[in-house]
Amino acid sequence: MSKLTPMMQQYIEIKSQYKDAFLFYRLGDFYELFYDDATKAAGELEITLTKRAGGDDPIPMCGVPYHSAENYIKVLIDKGYKVAICEQVEDPKTAKGVVKREVVQMITPGTVMESNMLVEGENNYIGSLSHFEDGSFVIVYNDLSTGENRLALMEDGWDSVIHEFYHQPVKEIVISPSLPEDMQTQLQERLQVTVSYQDEVNFNAEFRDLSDNLNDERLMEAFSRLLNYIQRTQKRSLDHLQPAEVIELKQYMTLDMYSKRNLELTETIMKKSKHGSLLWVLDKTVTAMGARMLKKWLERPLLNQVTINRRLEVVGTFLDAFMERENIRENLKSVYDLERLSGRIAFGNVNARDLIQLKRSLQKIPEIKEALGELRTPEVDNLADALIYPEDTVNLLEQSLVEDPPLSVKEGALIKEGYHEELDKYRDASKNGKQWIASLEQKEREQTGIKSLKIGYNRVFGYYIEVTRPNLHLLHDDRYERKQTLTNAERFITPELKEKETLILEADEKSVELEYDLFIEIREQIKQDIPVIQQLAQVISEIDVLQGFATVSEENNYKRPTFEKGVFAVENGRHPVVEQVMKSGTFVPNDVQLNNQNQMLLITGPNMSGKSTYMRQVALIAIMGQTGCFIPAESGVLPVFDQIFTRIGAADDLVSGQSTFMVEMLEARHALRNATADSLILLDEIGRGTSTYDGMALAQAIVEYIHHHIHAKTLFSTHYHELTALESTLEHLQNIHVRAEEHEGNVVFLHQIKEGAADQSYGIHVAKLADLPDELISRASVILEGFENNGIKEGPEEEEQKETAAETTEPEEAQSDQLSFFVEENNTPSKPAKLNNKENKALEELQNLNILEMNPLEAMNELYRLQKKLK
């Protein structure tokens, strides 16, 4: 291997400290990457891979221009990589040997600050996870772009940690290297996030003000881990970080990862997009801050009825005051992202245009406050009182910065005239000097008679007098001092011109330097007001979300709900998303009645009839109500649900290698273990992932377990019509069905919920609607008729008749009438073989099982054990 140059030795030394990041190494106007970084980056960024001369062993190399590096960095960050920015930290003109370079910032998926890498209406969270000897965990969230810090103490085991992280998606998770390997693997594979490491958890006194309300050592250690990581990677001021807020999880409805996904609260299951989600329907906010707050509210509905009603009261006030609400909306449209502007001010990457945006945003506060004051209700008055106008900040910005400043803060033209006396002097000297030069040009033209004579400037030669070759004979030999010869002209200077040049250039240079210093001074002054601006941002966000609720409620005819413990009584309820994607007026509304007497609804009806839509709309109405929004119904009385559990839709979990049925059982187990009498459970087609009798047994056992032990409000949809007989034995269960009618051989779905059980499933009709081949449909109809004639499909009444008949029949004849899945060509069931001793013993064990005392997973395990015994 060839000997490395001093510069490459420097590169290798710096890279050794940032092994998990791409090192963007500054060389002139480019960031260069070498070795493995270059090979990998060239592929990810689709740029040319070259080689740096290195004798017999050339070094792989690629690079990107520094002025457009942000775009390339964004590509890498979006793919989950980290980028370390290595800059020259000394002047190459004065450097001895290799120019000193240092990593000035590490950009990671969770620490992005550049606006083009952030999504306006979404938080960009970095999280940390700390594990303690008592089995507890602490999760910390930070949004570096807004300064938000939130902590949650998790004492319910590892599953609750995974659900929480899924609930509040993060781009990066910081952990200790000592976290157990299986947990690290699950974080990476199940959550698909960038995992980073931070061992140092000693508290930094610099952040004392952020931790005043942390009174638990575990919280302090976890918070310190994340702050130390952020400080280590960002290497700059973090003055915008807000005091830590402890998330009291018991103050919010629990929505596990399954429910958030199945209900499509913030994104759709299939396309992972906002369009088609509840957030898409409800988002009538007009500020980026409001959009982020709305998403937080939907992810954490409230349990405190007083706070819920306070929100509903403001929504109602806005709804009744159209003109005032529109006035507020118009003013909010002029309010920029105060949270992220605050972050950029503290971070030091704000420019003059950002500060003008801040000024214009703050100038809207008095108008918004005045509009709120016109509504004259206590709840709205509280919001108005919280809008503190930072007049000194606005005055400073108004007096100091021009209205349309350039993007760069290092080229002047930022500061208004009259703001700073010394700056005005420099500008005057520069302006007068340039006027003198213009006068000199006119005078020299007149005195020499050369009309094309001009005075120009370039950075190499400064100011000069230029005369074209045909006019040189008009000059006296001693009039000017020759400076430069061109092809078609000569350039000259005079002592007087040189003197003015020095004066002008000195004034220009000092003016630009002073403007930059003044800008930094202004920025530092405004930094002192960041807490005030952040508090304003919170209030503005809340006003924005609540006016958005009022707007969407008016547009879609939502009504204010009331709350009563144990009662869910909704008249003409609608699915808020489905009705938006259907033609106007075509959605069929339905009532929902759940109370302490009728706690469970067993829903039957054909596929495509609307069972899942009905179930989901119950959950979404509850979430909307507890978020503080009006609901899609004619009227509604709601309980305050502590948790919502859903098992809707079939999907394999390919990442963890689990089948549809196992996913179904895991989701059911999670609900059964954690639900309370104040919870809502939605179970759709439980048991369909296994054999008919296994599935039916599990479904019935689950229904009975919820009924006897949990007492949660439950909607249970099924195709097992045999389960409808449970209405006669379970006092708190009621049968309902989705109405469908058959017309001229075709099924017509009416999407109406009626009391009682459905009479048939219409499965073949649905297949016909799906346009399966006619020959296939005809054959399925024949097979179905055969099954029905031979007892394959039996309801509870037929089963009772068979048992009665069996009592007066010889044993062998009774056995021949048992159900069989094996139908011969003549549609006659095949005779089962006699049971041997092993089979009789297994049957005896099965008869002795107390299924009512088992949970579904235990029942499944017993069935599996017996099945294995018989094999």
Phi, psi and omega in degrees: 000133181293153178292135183281148175288160177305323181294318180290328174298320177297317180302311183297321179297315180291318181299327181298338180270351183224059186292335183265016182225153168287129180264111175271103190260115188286122173229103181062238182266012182231153163262123182254149175235146185229165175055226184297324177304315183294314182299314182288316182295323180300321178289315182292323184264354181056051177239166186287132174265122178243192178225142176265134183307131179207040179067232181284349185231074182297150186261125175303141187207143169210166183205162176226145178298138184295329184286343178240018185296330183306318182296320179289321179297320180301318180301315181292318180296318179298336179269004176093007180273170174244151180229124176261123181266115182251115184247160170286128183247014171215158183289122179304332182292330183255355183289142174256117184080215182290134177298133180292134178230149177215154171284119183263345179193144171245121180264126180233166181305330182265357184238027181290137176238338184291131188299328182285352177259357183251150173268127188308309188267015181231144173287152176244089188271138161252139181240164170225152180231126178237136184248137185238160187299332181281005179091355181276162176231153170234128176255134175239134175248139172222133169251103184297330183289337180245344181089002184292136175229124180223143182232148176223128176269122183249118182239015183251021174095177187295322181302321181294330177294313180299316179298320182293316179295324177292326182292326183233079191304136178240156180267340186204141179235127180261127183226171172277143176301340182275357176300134184310142186304318183296326177290318178300319180297316180296321178301316183287318187275316183282323182263342178052056179239164173284129179254130180235164187237140176211115181268329185289118180236012176293139185285134178267119183301339179300335184256020184304318183296340182277347189241018184301328184261019175259110184246020180234128183301327180294319178295319181296317181295315181295318180296319180296322180303312183289317180298320179296323178294315180297316180295320181295323184273329187267329173055040179202181184299137176237038185294344183273355181297135184267155178305145182296134177247124178275123178280112175276095188301334181286354176271356184233150172299137177272123175239108182286176185297327180293316182293317180299320179288309186295327181274353178052055183293312185240346176205156181279155182292315188286306188262354182055037182243158178293323181299124182099359178261170176297322178302320179301318181290316190274347186281092173246024177287159180239359176239154177296324180295317179296320179298319179293319180294320179302316180299319178297316181298318181293328180281341179224076175299153188276155170253340183280111186294330179295315180292321178301312182292330176296316176298314182298325180296317179294318178301316179297320179296314178298321182297323182278351185238075187300311185296315180295321179295318179296324177298316179296316179301316181297319179292323180295331180296339180266003181264118179280183185282088184298324180298310183284331173297319178299316180298318182288328176298312181293323185286339177089013178246028177271148175244180185295326178296323176300319181289329174293321175299319178299314181301312182296326177294313182294330179293344179276348185300312180301323180292319178295318180297320180295318180296321177295321181299334180288344184275334169053052170234150184303318183294318180288324177300323178298321178294317180297319181296333181280352178274092181269118184279116181278077188299321182297320179296315180297316180297319179300313181292323180294320184280335192260318190257141175291158186289330183231073184283161175288167178294319182282143178259006184244014182237013177081191180063031180257321194262138179290150172293143180093349181282323184221124188297314183295320178298319179298323179295315178299316181296321180295317179298317180295316182294314180294322178298319180290325175295321178299319179296319178297321179293319179299318180301315180295318181296315181294325177298316182293317185286327181267342184075011179263102184290337181271359179299136179216154175252122181239183182211137163218165189289336182280310187258352183075213179279145181209158173258125183249130178233130179290154184303317181299341183258001183298330182292346180278351182266142170284144185302328184259012184287315182235163174260122183295136183241317186205141178252127176248173180300315186248004185202168173238146178244141185228164171225166172229155178304321181294318179296320180296322179296314179294324178302314179301316181297315183292310183296321177297319180294317180298312182297313180293326179297313181296316179299316182293321178299318179296316179298319179294321179298315178299320179297317178297315180300318180293324177295317181292330179304328179296335182263009182303315178304321179294317181294321179293322177294320175301318181300320179297315182292316178301318180299316181295316177301318182296315180296316184290323175292328177295319176300318179296318181296313181290328178293321178291316182296325188248011177059049173277154180239153180287128176275160168245169186234136177212130184301129174080004184239127171236098184233099183244130179258126180052053177286152183226155174278117189297331182272312184301320181294337180282333182264357175263164176298145183307128175085001183266347179287135181265112180284157180217153176278157172225128179231109174229136178207190183290341176273309177258091183267339184231137174245119176264114190255123174241164182146163184289161171299150180072004183275343177116015180298311182295321178299316180299316181294314181297323183293330176299313180294317183293324176297317179297316181295316179300315181298316183281351173275338180107017179254152171294164189241154180282085182194164174286325175199160181202130169248123186239149167275174171260104180282134177279331181210153171233130178240138181227143169227086185230131177087152181247131179203136172285147171260087187294328183299315182262007174070035183250140181284170177305314183294320179294320175302317179300315181293321179296318179293321177295317179300316182300319179293315184293329181281331190247343184292152175235180178295342179263013183262167172242128179241129176241116180236121186244114174058044176298136175096357186284349183275004180227191183295160186304311185287321174302312182298317181294320180296314179297317181300314180294319180298321180294315178302312183295321181296315178298317182296315186277327191247327188259316179065026178282155171294126189223135169245123185232109179261146185204156169259356177279093184295339178300332183290343181295341177294344181295339180302330182280344182246341179250110191292337183258012180252139178231136175277135168224161180216160176266122188288135174216151180230150178260130182224114179053045176083357180244149179269139177242117180274124182262348176058024179258134178271125180233159177288155179094176183265154175288149182272338177201172187262338179059029183299318181292326177297320179296320177299324178294320177297328179283359174068039170291158183304142181302320180299320178295316180299316180298316180296319178298322180295320178295314180298317179300318180298321178295316178301314183295322181290336184251015171084012179293322180252111183227137173270180182297326183291316179297322180298321181294318179298320181296319179297320179296316180296324183295333181293334183253018183241150176299150183307314183294322179294320179298320180295325183292342179271000179296153180295144177219143176272355184253106184251127180280178185301323181274016178065019177263128181298140177285148181285133176287150178285158176295149181279138175272181184299318181297321181289321178297321179295318178296320179296321179296318178298320180297319180295330183274354179292135176264085188297326183295339180267001181256152167272167185303322182292321177295320178298317180296319179297319178296316177301318180295319180297316181292320179298317180296325181294326183280340183282000000 
